[in-house]
């Protein structure tokens, strides 16, 4: 079962990530991940896979 946003909680609490990226980039990464979690929250796993697989 997919739980959108759970990983975001770990990212937001990561002092290591904050220090490695610096405050500006860290906040930008969190903003993007929050937007992704919000966007994909209404989709099924299959929909998310179809939307992002082979995209990059």
MMTF fields as JSON, N, C-alpha, C and O atoms, coordinates in Angstrom:
{
  "mmtfVersion": "1.0.0",
  "mmtfProducer": "UNKNOWN",
  "numBonds": 223,
  "numAtoms": 224,
  "numGroups": 56,
  "numChains": 1,
  "numModels": 1,
  "chainsPerModel": [1],
  "groupsPerChain": [56],
  "chainIdList": ["A"],
  "bondAtomList": [4, 2, 8, 6, 12, 10, 16, 14, 20, 18, 24, 22, 28, 26, 32, 30, 36, 34, 40, 38, 44, 42, 48, 46, 52, 50, 56, 54, 60, 58, 64, 62, 68, 66, 72, 70, 76, 74, 80, 78, 84, 82, 88, 86, 92, 90, 96, 94, 100, 98, 104, 102, 108, 106, 112, 110, 116, 114, 120, 118, 124, 122, 128, 126, 132, 130, 136, 134, 140, 138, 144, 142, 148, 146, 152, 150, 156, 154, 160, 158, 164, 162, 168, 166, 172, 170, 176, 174, 180, 178, 184, 182, 188, 186, 192, 190, 196, 194, 200, 198, 204, 202, 208, 206, 212, 210, 216, 214, 220, 218],
  "bondOrderList": [1, 1, 1, 1, 1, 1, 1, 1, 1, 1, 1, 1, 1, 1, 1, 1, 1, 1, 1, 1, 1, 1, 1, 1, 1, 1, 1, 1, 1, 1, 1, 1, 1, 1, 1, 1, 1, 1, 1, 1, 1, 1, 1, 1, 1, 1, 1, 1, 1, 1, 1, 1, 1, 1, 1],
  "groupList": [{"groupName": "UNK", "atomNameList": ["N", "CA", "C", "O"], "elementList": ["N", "C", "C", "O"], "formalChargeList": [0, 0, 0, 0], "bondAtomList": [1, 0, 2, 1, 3, 2], "bondOrderList": [1, 1, 2], "singleLetterCode": "X", "chemCompType": "L-PEPTIDE LINKING"}],
  "groupTypeList": [0, 0, 0, 0, 0, 0, 0, 0, 0, 0, 0, 0, 0, 0, 0, 0, 0, 0, 0, 0, 0, 0, 0, 0, 0, 0, 0, 0, 0, 0, 0, 0, 0, 0, 0, 0, 0, 0, 0, 0, 0, 0, 0, 0, 0, 0, 0, 0, 0, 0, 0, 0, 0, 0, 0, 0],
  "groupIdList": [1, 2, 3, 4, 5, 6, 7, 8, 9, 10, 11, 12, 13, 14, 15, 16, 17, 18, 19, 20, 21, 22, 23, 24, 25, 26, 27, 28, 29, 30, 31, 32, 33, 34, 35, 36, 37, 38, 39, 40, 41, 42, 43, 44, 45, 46, 47, 48, 49, 50, 51, 52, 53, 54, 55, 56],
  "secStructList": [7, 7, 7, 6, 6, 2, 2, 2, 2, 2, 2, 2, 6, 7, 2, 2, 2, 2, 2, 2, 2, 7, 2, 2, 2, 2, 2, 2, 2, 2, 2, 2, 2, 2, 2, 2, 2, 2, 2, 2, 6, 6, 1, 7, 2, 2, 2, 2, 2, 2, 2, 2, 6, 6, 7, 7],
  "xCoordList": [0.837, 0.0, 0.878, 1.754, 0.641, 1.401, 0.858, -0.354, 1.757, 1.364, 2.076, 3.164, 1.465, 2.11, 2.425, 1.602, 3.585, 3.962, 4.721, 5.323, 4.713, 5.422, 6.921, 7.575, 7.46, 8.879, 9.231, 10.346, 8.286, 8.487, 8.743, 9.517, 8.112, 8.345, 9.797, 10.41, 10.341, 11.741, 12.683, 13.69, 12.359, 13.179, 13.183, 14.232, 12.021, 11.887, 12.642, 13.037, 12.846, 13.535, 15.025, 15.72, 15.517, 16.901, 17.872, 17.965, 18.584, 19.615, 20.783, 21.414, 21.062, 22.152, 21.851, 22.714, 20.624, 20.245, 20.279, 20.769, 19.755, 19.75, 21.171, 21.439, 22.071, 23.453, 24.148, 24.904, 23.894, 24.546, 24.091, 24.9, 22.798, 22.26, 22.322, 22.356, 22.337, 22.224, 20.75, 19.914, 20.423, 19.017, 18.168, 17.016, 18.712, 17.91, 17.549, 16.386, 18.56, 18.318, 17.475, 16.607, 17.728, 16.956, 15.465, 14.628, 15.141, 13.74, 13.141, 11.958, 13.943, 13.462, 13.13, 12.101, 14.001, 13.751, 12.469, 11.642, 12.299, 11.088, 9.841, 8.808, 9.935, 8.789, 8.371, 7.181, 9.351, 9.059, 8.444, 7.458, 9.01, 8.483, 7.086, 6.253, 6.815, 5.46, 4.465, 3.363, 4.856, 3.978, 3.716, 2.591, 4.75, 4.579, 3.637, 2.767, 3.816, 2.955, 1.501, 0.593, 1.286, -0.074, -0.665, -1.829, 0.132, -0.323, -0.709, -1.764, 0.154, -0.064, -0.922, -1.209, -1.333, -2.13, -3.434, -3.91, -4.009, -5.309, -5.208, -6.227, -3.986, -3.793, -3.493, -3.016, -3.775, -3.415, -1.934, -1.304, -1.391, 0.006, 0.249, 1.251, -0.659, -0.514, -0.504, 0.247, -1.321, -1.354, -0.03, 0.479, 0.521, 1.795, 2.91, 3.726, 2.942, 3.963, 3.862, 4.873, 2.664, 2.456, 2.897, 3.447, 2.66, 2.992, 4.495, 4.975, 5.233, 6.652, 7.651, 8.838, 7.173, 8.105, 8.649, 7.909, 9.904, 10.643, 10.633, 10.964, 10.269, 10.219, 11.608, 11.864, 12.475, 13.801, 14.834, 16.01],
  "yCoordList": [-1.188, 0.0, 1.246, 1.401, 2.108, 3.345, 4.388, 4.555, 5.083, 6.13, 7.417, 7.696, 8.205, 9.447, 10.357, 10.534, 10.914, 11.86, 11.275, 12.025, 9.954, 9.358, 9.595, 9.992, 9.358, 9.615, 11.077, 11.414, 11.936, 13.375, 13.739, 14.653, 13.047, 13.295, 13.018, 13.768, 11.939, 11.607, 12.624, 13.007, 13.058, 14.081, 15.372, 15.986, 15.778, 17.036, 17.009, 18.06, 15.837, 15.711, 15.413, 15.244, 15.348, 14.946, 16.117, 16.992, 16.108, 17.118, 16.924, 17.893, 15.671, 15.368, 15.972, 16.607, 15.773, 16.324, 17.85, 18.481, 18.433, 19.9, 20.446, 21.436, 19.81, 20.277, 20.072, 20.933, 18.942, 18.639, 19.575, 20.003, 19.892, 20.707, 22.205, 23.0, 22.586, 24.0, 24.364, 23.677, 25.426, 25.746, 26.026, 25.597, 26.731, 27.089, 25.868, 25.667, 25.054, 23.867, 22.853, 22.199, 22.723, 21.822, 22.17, 21.289, 23.435, 23.868, 23.674, 23.357, 23.862, 23.644, 22.171, 21.847, 21.282, 19.843, 19.462, 18.726, 19.952, 19.656, 20.185, 19.515, 21.373, 21.948, 21.08, 20.858, 20.592, 19.727, 18.415, 17.951, 17.824, 16.549, 16.71, 15.813, 17.841, 18.106, 18.212, 17.668, 18.912, 19.057, 17.707, 17.424, 16.876, 15.536, 14.688, 13.994, 14.747, 13.965, 14.413, 13.582, 15.701, 16.224, 15.817, 15.423, 15.914, 15.569, 14.1, 13.766, 13.223, 11.791, 11.152, 9.958, 11.896, 11.34, 10.717, 9.742, 11.264, 10.782, 9.641, 9.1, 9.274, 8.26, 6.891, 6.786, 5.862, 4.503, 4.287, 5.08, 3.205, 2.872, 2.731, 3.223, 2.066, 1.853, 3.192, 3.362, 4.126, 5.448, 6.186, 6.807, 6.114, 6.778, 6.156, 6.868, 4.842, 4.156, 4.561, 4.845, 4.586, 4.965, 6.407, 6.716, 7.269, 8.688, 8.966, 9.87, 8.201, 8.541, 7.535, 7.835, 6.36, 5.338, 5.746, 6.21, 5.575, 5.89, 7.375, 7.76, 8.193, 9.624, 10.249, 11.183, 9.739, 10.382, 9.527, 9.89],
  "zCoordList": [0.0, 0.0, 0.0, 0.851, -0.935, -1.069, -0.099, 0.03, 0.576, 1.507, 1.133, 1.635, 0.251, -0.193, 0.985, 1.883, 0.972, 1.997, 3.172, 3.941, 3.338, 4.473, 4.34, 5.305, 3.17, 2.948, 3.122, 3.522, 2.822, 2.974, 4.432, 4.716, 5.34, 6.767, 7.132, 7.893, 6.587, 6.852, 6.208, 6.805, 4.998, 4.35, 5.154, 5.347, 5.617, 6.354, 7.68, 8.183, 8.247, 9.532, 9.386, 10.387, 8.166, 7.937, 8.096, 7.235, 9.208, 9.43, 8.457, 8.035, 8.109, 7.176, 5.806, 5.199, 5.324, 4.023, 4.041, 3.104, 5.114, 5.237, 5.196, 4.515, 5.915, 5.944, 4.601, 4.151, 3.969, 2.689, 1.571, 0.747, 1.543, 0.463, 0.723, -0.216, 1.978, 2.319, 2.393, 1.806, 3.1, 3.368, 2.126, 2.064, 1.148, -0.026, -0.869, -1.218, -1.191, -2.009, -1.243, -1.822, 0.056, 0.902, 0.843, 0.648, 1.008, 0.965, -0.427, -0.552, -1.469, -2.839, -3.068, -3.66, -2.598, -2.733, -1.994, -2.532, -0.775, -0.019, -0.725, -0.749, -1.294, -1.999, -3.182, -3.405, -3.937, -5.077, -4.604, -5.176, -3.578, -3.062, -2.483, -2.623, -1.831, -1.318, -2.461, -2.387, -3.519, -4.679, -5.34, -5.752, -5.442, -6.013, -5.158, -5.684, -3.848, -2.946, -3.087, -3.11, -3.181, -3.348, -4.698, -4.777, -5.747, -7.086, -7.198, -7.737, -6.683, -6.856, -5.772, -5.852, -4.78, -3.683, -4.174, -3.592, -5.226, -5.705, -6.715, -7.145, -7.095, -8.115, -7.515, -6.385, -8.273, -7.868, -8.158, -8.858, -7.611, -7.891, -9.388, -9.907, -10.073, -11.524, -12.268, -13.228, -11.835, -12.477, -12.289, -13.222, -11.084, -10.806, -11.639, -12.225, -11.689, -12.486, -13.953, -14.595, -14.469, -15.873, -16.122, -17.179, -15.169, -15.336, -15.295, -15.978, -14.504, -14.317, -14.888, -15.015, -15.225, -15.733, -17.092, -17.96, -17.256, -18.497, -18.827, -19.949, -17.892, -18.159, -18.189, -18.949, -17.378, -17.267, -17.88, -17.888]
}
